[in-house]
Amino acid sequence: MSVLLGRDTKVLVQGMGREGSFHAGRMKEYGTKVVAGTKPGAGSTAIEGIPLFDTVAQAVDATGANASIIFVPAPGAMDAMLEAIDAELPLVVCITEGTPVQDMLKVASVLERSATTLIGPNCPGAITPGQCKLGIMPGENFSPGPVGFVSRSGTLTYEIADALSRAGLGQTTCLGIGGDPVIGLPTPDAVRLLNEDPATEIIVIVGEIGGAAEEKAAEYMRAFGKKPAVAFIAGRTAPPGKRMGHA
């Protein structure tokens, strides 16, 4: 059992430039079914054996892709997310850093009327160890097991997953949701998915100062929690008037 992604996930890579092509190759090496990529103007060609299409709709029709990962630069990230949502993909991961907040507010309003789950932007992605990696995380840090893991921090996702694996605590699914002000899958919703997953026996939550996502997740677990949960909040204070980078 897994949350959101597993052996049956067929991945489309939106933005097969340098970064997209590199990580598409790493995902394939991990065992992820990367079935298509999009690169406008490059339709009917291929990169690293991955067929390219001009649009998401064409890629989905031709390959049956049911998830996408976005490496499109920030100015085009909103359009890429909206295109994936319009294609009714069940899962979309946006790796792109620097997506404007106003763009994400538009995406969030569309998400409310769709069946798509969006992870990100500005995130490392998601992984069900041993089955599917949809992101940029180092796969060797993760291992299969009973721990469900959600994190707002990219680097802490890798470090804590590695610590868990070294302690013999493998993971069901790890969700690196990102720390931007507006994201697709906030901490409380990610925790709910893990709480309802039969294979997840323990939940690890990694948060950051800023916002009330962790407090809302705690309220949810107090009311509906079915399994033990442990949380770590990175950071102590944010000085008044100073903008804090989430890292």
N, C-alpha and C positions, 0 to 999 in steps of 0.2 A: 504494500500500500504506500502511496505517496501523496503529497499535496501539490496540485497544479501541474506537475510535470513528471514524466516517467518514461518507461521503455517505448510507449506508443506515441510519444511526442515527435512530431515532424516539424523541423525548424526551418524558417525562412529568415535569412539575414538581410535586413534593409540597410543598404549602404555598403556595398562591397568595394570600398576604397582600401587604403593601406591597413587601417586598424581592423575594419570589418573582415577583410580577407585573412589577416593573420589569426584573429580569434575564431573565425569559422574553421580554419584548419585545426586549431587546438581543440575545439569542441568535437570535431570529427574524430580526432585521435582519442578523445575520452570515451567515445562510443555513442555520442549524440547523433541522431539521424538528421543531418543537415541536408535538406532536399532541394533548396533553392536559394537564390540571392536576387536582389534587385539593384540595378544600376542603370538609370535612365540613359537610353541610347545604346546600351550594350546587350539588348535583348537578343536571344538566339545564340549567344556566345557562352563561354564557361570560364570559371576560374577555379583551379585546384579540383577539377572534376565536378564542380557545383554549377548547375545550369543557371544562367542569368535571364532575368525578365525585366521589362521596362516598368511594370506596375505590380503592386501587391496582388490585385485581383487576378491578373494573368498567372502569377506564380501559384496562387491558391488553386485556381481551376486546373492547372496542369499537374500539380504535384500532391494535392491534398494536404498541404501544410496546415497545421493547426496551432502554431505558435510562431512568433517572430521576435527577433532581437534587433534593436535599432542602434546603428553607429553613425547615423546622419549628423553632421555638424549642427550646432545649436540653432542657427538661423532657420534651418529646415526641419528641426526635430518635431515641432508641433504638427506640421503637415504630414510627416511620416507616421506619427502616432494616430492622427485622425484617419489616414488612409488605412492603417491596420484595423482600426475599430470599425471603419466602414465595410471592410472585408469580413467582418464578424469573426475575427480570430479570437478564440477563447482566452489566449494568454499572449500578452505583449510585454517585453522587457525593453526599457529604454536606458541604455548605458550613458547617453550623451550628457556631458557636463555643461552647465551654463545656460540651460533653457530658461528664458525669461519667465518670471512669475505670472505675468499677464497671459502668456501663452498657455501655461499650465492651468490657469483658471478656465480658459476656453475648453481645454481638453477635459478637465474635470466635469464641466457641465454636460459634455457629450457622453462621458463615461456613465453618468447617472442614468442615461436612457439606453444603455447597451448591456450586453451580457459579457463583455470583455473584462478580464482582470489585467490591470496595468501595474507593473512593478517598475519603480523609478519615477522620474529620470535621475541621473547622477547616482547610479548605483552599480554594485558589482554583479547583480543578477541573482539567479536562483540555481540550486543544484539538488538533485536527489541522488546521493552518492551511489556509484556503481550502475546507475541507470541513464541519467541525462544531466548534462551541464549546459545551462543557458545563461552564459555570462563570461566574465573575464577572470574569475577566481582560479587560483592554482588547485587543480583537482586532487593533487597528492595530499593536501591538508585535510581532506574529508574522507570519511569512511561510513559504511552502512551501519545502522544501529537504531536505538529507540528514542533518540533525543531530537525533538523539533526545535529549530533555532531561527529566531528572527532578529535582525540587527539593522540599526540605522547607520552604522559605521562600516565602510568598506574594509579598512585594514583590520579592525577588530573582528570582523566576520572571519577573515582568514586565520588570525592569531588564536581566537577562542575555539574555532573548529579544530585547529591543530592540537590545542591543549586537550580538548575533549577526546580526540582520536587517540592521543598518546596515553590517556587515562583509560582507554578501552570503552569509551562512551561514543559509539558511532551515532550517525544522524539519519533520521528519516528524510527530512527535507530542510534545507537551509535557505532562508529568504533574506537577501540583502536588499532592503527596500529603499535605501537612500535617505539623506537627511535634509533635503530641500524643504522650503516652507510648504509647498504644495506637491504632494506625491500621489500616485495612483492607488497604492495599497498601503494605508497607514497601519501603524503598529497594532491597534486594537483588532482590525480586521484580519491581519496576519495571525495574531494569537488565536482568534476564533477558529480559523482554518486548522491550526495545529491542535487545538483543544478537541475538535470534532473528528480528527483523524484517528482511526482505531489503532494504527501501528505506532503512533507517538505516545510514549509513556511519560516523558518528562519534557518540559518546555523551558528553553533558555531565551531570555529577552535581553538584548543589549540596546540601551537607549542613550540619549544625549540630552544635555540641558537645552532648554528652549521648547516652548509649546507644552501641551498637556497630553500628548499621545500616550505616554507611559502611565500616567494617572488613570486615563480612561481604560487602558488595558488592565490595570489592577482592579478597577471597579468591575469590569467584565468577569475577571477570574474569581473575584470574591462571590459573585452572584451565580456564575455558571461553570466554574472550573471543575474539571473532572480528573485532573492529574496534578502532580506537584509542578511548581514553576519557580524559577530563580531569575532575578533581574539584576543587571548592573547598569548604572547610569554614569556615563563618562562626562567629567567636568563638574565644577563646583559653583562658580559664579560667572555671570556675564556683566562686566562693568557697565553702568548706565551710559547710554549714548555711544557705546562701542559696538560695532558690528562684528559678530563672532563667526568665524568660519566653522562649519560643522565638524571638520576634521580635528 
